[in-house]
Amino acid sequence: MSNRVQLTSTTRWFAWGKRPFDLLVAFPLTLSLAPILGAMVVLARALAWGPLFFRQERAGKDGKLFRTLKFRTMRAERKPDPKEIVPLDHSDITAVGRFLRRTKLDELPQLLNVLTGDMSLIGPRPTLPDQAAAYDDFRRQRLLVRPGMTGLAQVYSNSLVPWDERILYDLAYVRRCSFVLDLWILIRTIGVIFLGEKRMTRPFHSTRFAKFVSPPTGYGKS
């Protein structure tokens, strides 16, 4: 199969379905969670927890830069290193932060990013700008769609899996995105929340998605 994105009928979901679906789900969710978010802000200020939110610049669809929003899960005095891989048992993650990361609740503020159109509910995770700038043509295909709060790579791998392995999942999603696949990813996200990432992780080559992506020679070896 060619390394170019295959323009199949699934692109109709990109063009006509995903954005209305995002708004239909994200808007009522945001309204229902607003009182909880407000209470957390007040509690964080009262207990001097430091900043409740963590903001970071990311590259989205077509490399457009925007700022993501998450609940802060690491100690307030820590200076974040965007390139560092931070496992769940990292000493700088707070007790509350560990729970938020484990249950994916730290991503909930990104519903605001979905409402503004910078993100989607489902898609590749937003990329650091310097990573996006270094992509070759093959890897850059993951920027053809809006980044997501959860995605194929998030429900079949984990943060310790090499980036090139996760990108293969992202490209398979770009090529095969559909309403049914998005629902499947949402359902599997629930499984990740209750069972944990490691129990849900599968090597890309062992999944049904491998047949949709043919990496170039030498991919993942550098």
C-alpha positions in Angstrom: 0.0 0.0 0.0 1.2 3.5 -0.8 2.4 5.6 2.2 0.0 8.4 1.1 -3.3 8.7 2.8 -6.0 6.7 1.0 -9.0 8.9 0.1 -11.7 6.3 0.8 -15.3 6.9 1.7 -14.3 7.2 5.3 -13.2 10.7 4.6 -16.8 11.7 4.5 -16.7 11.3 8.3 -13.8 13.7 8.4 -15.7 16.2 6.3 -19.2 16.0 7.5 -19.5 13.9 10.7 -16.7 14.4 13.2 -17.2 18.1 14.0 -21.0 17.9 14.6 -20.4 14.8 16.7 -17.7 16.6 18.7 -20.0 19.5 19.5 -23.0 17.2 20.2 -20.9 15.4 22.9 -18.5 18.1 24.1 -21.0 20.9 24.7 -23.3 19.1 27.2 -20.4 17.4 28.8 -18.7 20.8 29.4 -21.9 22.3 30.8 -22.5 19.3 33.2 -18.9 19.4 34.4 -18.7 23.2 34.9 -19.9 23.1 38.6 -17.3 20.4 39.3 -14.5 22.4 37.6 -15.5 25.5 39.5 -15.4 23.7 42.8 -12.0 22.3 42.1 -10.7 25.8 41.3 -12.0 27.1 44.6 -10.6 24.1 46.5 -7.2 24.4 44.9 -7.0 28.1 45.9 -8.2 27.4 49.4 -5.7 24.6 50.0 -2.8 26.5 48.2 -2.3 23.7 45.8 -0.8 26.0 43.2 -2.0 26.3 39.6 -4.9 23.9 38.9 -4.3 23.9 35.1 -1.3 23.1 33.0 -1.1 24.9 29.6 1.3 23.9 26.8 1.7 24.9 23.2 1.1 22.0 20.7 0.8 21.5 17.0 -2.6 20.5 15.7 -4.2 19.9 12.3 -1.8 20.9 9.5 0.7 21.9 12.2 -1.4 24.9 13.5 -0.2 25.9 16.9 -2.6 26.1 19.9 -2.5 25.8 23.6 -3.7 22.6 25.3 -5.3 22.7 28.7 -5.0 19.9 31.3 -5.3 19.5 35.1 -1.9 19.9 36.6 -0.7 16.5 37.8 2.9 17.3 38.9 4.3 19.3 41.7 3.8 23.1 41.2 7.5 23.9 41.7 8.6 21.4 39.0 9.9 22.8 35.7 8.4 20.6 33.0 10.5 19.0 30.3 8.3 18.5 27.3 10.6 15.8 25.9 10.7 13.7 29.1 8.7 10.5 29.3 6.9 10.6 32.7 5.7 7.2 33.9 2.8 7.0 36.3 5.0 6.2 39.3 7.3 9.2 38.7 8.1 10.9 42.0 7.1 14.3 40.9 3.5 13.3 40.2 1.2 14.2 43.1 -1.1 11.6 44.7 -4.1 13.4 43.2 -2.3 13.8 39.9 -1.6 10.0 39.8 -5.3 9.3 40.1 -6.1 11.9 37.4 -3.6 10.4 35.0 -4.7 6.9 35.8 -8.3 7.6 35.1 -7.6 10.1 32.2 -9.5 12.8 34.1 -6.6 15.2 33.7 -7.6 15.5 30.0 -11.1 16.7 30.7 -10.3 20.5 30.4 -9.4 19.7 26.8 -13.2 19.7 26.1 -12.7 23.4 25.8 -10.1 22.8 23.0 -12.7 20.6 21.3 -15.3 23.3 21.5 -13.0 25.9 19.9 -12.2 23.5 17.1 -8.5 23.0 17.9 -9.1 19.4 18.9 -11.5 16.5 18.4 -12.8 13.9 20.8 -11.0 11.2 18.8 -7.7 11.6 17.0 -3.9 11.5 17.3 -2.7 13.2 20.5 -1.5 16.8 20.0 2.2 17.0 19.1 5.0 19.2 20.5 5.9 21.9 17.9 9.5 20.8 17.6 8.5 17.2 17.0 6.0 18.2 14.3 8.7 20.3 12.6 11.0 17.3 12.5 8.5 15.0 10.9 9.2 13.4 7.5 6.4 13.1 4.9 5.4 9.7 6.3 5.0 10.8 9.9 3.5 14.2 9.0 0.3 12.4 7.9 -0.8 12.3 11.5 -1.3 16.1 11.2 -4.0 15.7 8.5 -6.7 15.5 11.2 -7.5 17.4 14.4 -5.7 15.9 17.4 -7.9 14.1 19.9 -8.5 13.8 23.6 -8.2 10.0 23.1 -7.2 8.0 20.0 -6.2 4.7 18.6 -2.6 4.9 19.9 -3.9 5.7 23.4 -6.1 2.6 23.6 -3.7 0.2 22.1 -0.4 1.4 23.5 1.0 3.4 26.5 3.4 6.2 27.3 6.4 3.8 27.4 5.8 2.5 23.9 8.2 4.2 21.4 6.8 7.1 19.4 7.3 5.5 16.0 5.1 2.6 17.2 2.4 5.0 18.3 2.6 7.0 15.1 1.7 3.8 13.1 -1.6 3.6 15.1 -2.2 7.3 14.3 -1.7 6.8 10.6 -4.0 3.8 10.6 -6.6 6.0 12.2 -6.2 8.7 9.6 -6.7 6.1 6.9 -9.6 4.2 8.4 -11.5 6.8 10.5 -15.2 6.2 10.6 -18.1 6.7 13.0 -17.9 3.0 14.0 -14.1 3.2 14.7 -14.6 6.4 16.8 -17.3 4.6 18.9 -14.9 1.7 19.3 -12.1 3.9 20.5 -14.5 5.6 23.1 -15.5 2.1 24.4 -11.9 0.9 24.6 -11.0 4.2 26.4 -13.3 3.1 29.1 -11.5 -0.2 29.3 -8.2 1.6 29.6 -9.6 3.7 32.5 -10.7 0.6 34.4 -8.0 -2.0 33.4 -5.0 0.3 32.9 -2.9 1.0 29.8 -0.5 -1.9 30.1 -3.2 -4.5 30.1 -4.7 -3.0 26.9 -1.4 -2.5 25.1 -0.9 -4.5 21.8 2.0 -4.5 19.4 0.9 -2.7 16.2 1.9 -5.5 13.9 -0.4 -7.9 15.8 -3.5 -5.8 15.3 -6.0 -5.6 12.5 -4.8 -2.1 11.8 -1.3 -3.1 10.6 -2.6 -4.0 7.1 -3.5 -0.3 6.5 0.0 1.1 7.0 3.2 0.2 5.2 6.2 2.0 6.9 9.1 3.0 4.7 12.3 1.0 4.8 14.2 1.6 8.0 11.3 3.2 9.8 11.7 3.2 13.6 15.4 2.3 13.6 16.9 5.7 14.0 
